[in-house]
Amino acid sequence: MEKKIRKEIKYSDEEWNKVVELSAKGGKLPAAYIRDQALNIKIKIIDYLSPDDGVPGMRNKFHREMNEVAKAVNISKAVFAKDVEDAERIINEMGEFARNDLKAISMREVNI
């Protein structure tokens, strides 16, 4: 038998119950489940605003709406309260989209 290294991990009751539940669903003992999760983890990052693998149209929707605000500002050569409110609404929608656990969206500074 190959030598095993024993390590101790501390869990709250809630965390441990979750580990036991997930390991049972996978038909594994908690130790095997923890080891598999730690060593065989695969992370796929999906950019929901990317045109390739994102939610269809979301990137275009945000860009289109922000461009409409920028166009209005450029045409009038002035920034009105409505322009600021529209830009804030768009940014808030993007934030709401991110808070719904779809993807954390890194905000970029936009000059209008």
Secondary structure, 3 states (H helix, E strand, C coil): CCCCCCCCCCCCHHHHHHHHHHHHHCCCCHHHHHHHHHHCCCCCCCCCCCCCCCCCCHHHHHHHHHHHHHHHHHHHCCCCHHHHHHHHHHHHHHHHHHHCCCCCCCCCCCCC
